[in-house]
Amino acid sequence: MAPRRRSNRLPPGTKDEGDDWEILYSLHNVDDYTAINSAASLAALQMVEAIHLQAEFAVARAERDFKAARAATAEAAWAFHEAVETAKAEVLAQFGIDSPEARAIGLPLLTGRRRARRRRSSSCK
């Protein structure tokens, strides 16, 4: 069996994760359980479980904070865009569409625009 990468999280609902919880809670009912390895003692398992739950809660808080920050960023981007559009409309209303000020904010001059020509269809001769 290939070695597992410890940097990857266990996917939710995997057999290993479910078995881990069942085994931990079942060990509470085993009266004669005495671990030879201290890392497998009931107290050590409960401590590791507590650390795991704290880490899971930290991830949940970080995800919630990230979603809130992403929503705030999107709201700020829309507010900035709408403010720029309002300023552009103000420049057009104050100085006109063919003014140098309109050109300074990136709008093309009307006099520089070419009118679209109608194309003659090949059937008309």
PLY file of the C-alpha trace (Angstrom):
ply
format ascii 1.0
element vertex 125
property float x
property float y
property float z
element edge 124
property int vertex1
property int vertex2
end_header
0.00 0.00 0.00
1.32 3.43 -0.92
2.19 5.74 1.98
-0.48 8.29 2.77
0.25 11.96 2.47
-0.31 13.50 5.87
-0.63 16.98 4.40
-3.94 16.01 2.76
-7.10 16.07 4.85
-9.26 12.99 5.11
-12.24 13.50 2.83
-15.50 13.81 4.78
-17.34 10.54 5.10
-14.38 8.29 4.38
-14.38 4.87 5.95
-11.23 5.62 7.96
-12.67 8.77 9.48
-15.95 7.13 10.49
-14.16 4.11 11.92
-11.86 6.35 13.96
-14.80 8.00 15.73
-16.57 4.68 16.32
-13.44 3.09 17.74
-12.77 6.02 20.06
-16.31 5.99 21.44
-16.32 2.20 21.70
-13.12 2.26 23.75
-15.04 4.08 26.48
-17.09 0.90 26.96
-14.08 -1.42 27.17
-13.35 -1.75 30.89
-10.08 -3.70 30.69
-8.41 -1.58 27.98
-4.83 -0.73 28.91
-2.60 0.45 26.12
1.00 -0.71 26.01
1.87 2.24 23.77
1.11 5.47 25.63
0.03 7.13 22.35
-2.85 4.65 22.18
-4.14 5.24 25.69
-7.66 6.52 26.13
-6.40 9.80 27.59
-4.01 10.35 24.67
-6.77 9.56 22.18
-9.10 12.03 23.87
-6.39 14.70 23.81
-5.73 14.15 20.10
-9.49 14.22 19.47
-9.73 17.58 21.24
-6.85 18.96 19.17
-8.54 17.67 16.01
-11.87 19.31 16.92
-10.13 22.61 17.69
-8.40 22.47 14.31
-11.70 21.72 12.56
-13.34 24.69 14.29
-10.41 26.91 13.31
-10.84 25.86 9.68
-14.59 26.54 9.85
-13.94 30.02 11.31
-11.32 30.75 8.66
-13.68 29.66 5.87
-16.45 31.85 7.30
-14.09 34.82 7.54
-12.83 34.20 3.99
-16.38 34.16 2.61
-17.17 37.40 4.44
-13.99 39.04 3.13
-14.74 37.86 -0.42
-18.28 39.29 -0.20
-16.93 42.59 1.15
-14.38 42.75 -1.66
-17.06 42.17 -4.30
-19.28 44.84 -2.73
-16.38 47.32 -2.63
-15.49 46.57 -6.26
-19.08 47.26 -7.37
-19.21 50.47 -5.32
-15.95 51.64 -6.91
-17.19 50.77 -10.43
-20.48 52.58 -9.90
-18.66 55.65 -8.52
-16.40 55.75 -11.60
-19.41 55.40 -13.91
-21.10 58.26 -12.06
-17.99 60.43 -12.43
-17.86 59.62 -16.16
-21.52 60.65 -16.53
-20.77 63.88 -14.65
-17.88 64.70 -17.00
-20.11 64.05 -20.03
-22.93 66.18 -18.59
-20.64 69.04 -17.60
-18.27 69.21 -20.56
-20.03 67.36 -23.38
-19.19 64.22 -25.31
-16.80 65.91 -27.77
-14.78 67.80 -25.15
-11.08 67.34 -24.37
-12.11 66.48 -20.82
-14.15 63.53 -22.11
-11.16 62.44 -24.13
-8.95 62.77 -21.03
-11.03 60.13 -19.23
-10.74 57.76 -22.18
-13.85 58.41 -24.23
-13.36 58.67 -28.00
-14.40 61.85 -29.72
-17.55 61.65 -31.80
-15.87 63.49 -34.65
-13.24 60.77 -34.83
-15.79 58.00 -35.18
-16.69 56.70 -38.60
-20.24 56.01 -39.49
-21.01 52.45 -40.44
-21.74 51.98 -44.11
-24.42 49.75 -45.43
-23.16 46.82 -47.32
-24.76 46.05 -50.58
-25.92 42.53 -50.90
-24.59 40.61 -53.87
-28.11 39.88 -55.09
-28.80 43.60 -55.78
-27.12 44.70 -59.02
0 1
1 2
2 3
3 4
4 5
5 6
6 7
7 8
8 9
9 10
10 11
11 12
12 13
13 14
14 15
15 16
16 17
17 18
18 19
19 20
20 21
21 22
22 23
23 24
24 25
25 26
26 27
27 28
28 29
29 30
30 31
31 32
32 33
33 34
34 35
35 36
36 37
37 38
38 39
39 40
40 41
41 42
42 43
43 44
44 45
45 46
46 47
47 48
48 49
49 50
50 51
51 52
52 53
53 54
54 55
55 56
56 57
57 58
58 59
59 60
60 61
61 62
62 63
63 64
64 65
65 66
66 67
67 68
68 69
69 70
70 71
71 72
72 73
73 74
74 75
75 76
76 77
77 78
78 79
79 80
80 81
81 82
82 83
83 84
84 85
85 86
86 87
87 88
88 89
89 90
90 91
91 92
92 93
93 94
94 95
95 96
96 97
97 98
98 99
99 100
100 101
101 102
102 103
103 104
104 105
105 106
106 107
107 108
108 109
109 110
110 111
111 112
112 113
113 114
114 115
115 116
116 117
117 118
118 119
119 120
120 121
121 122
122 123
123 124
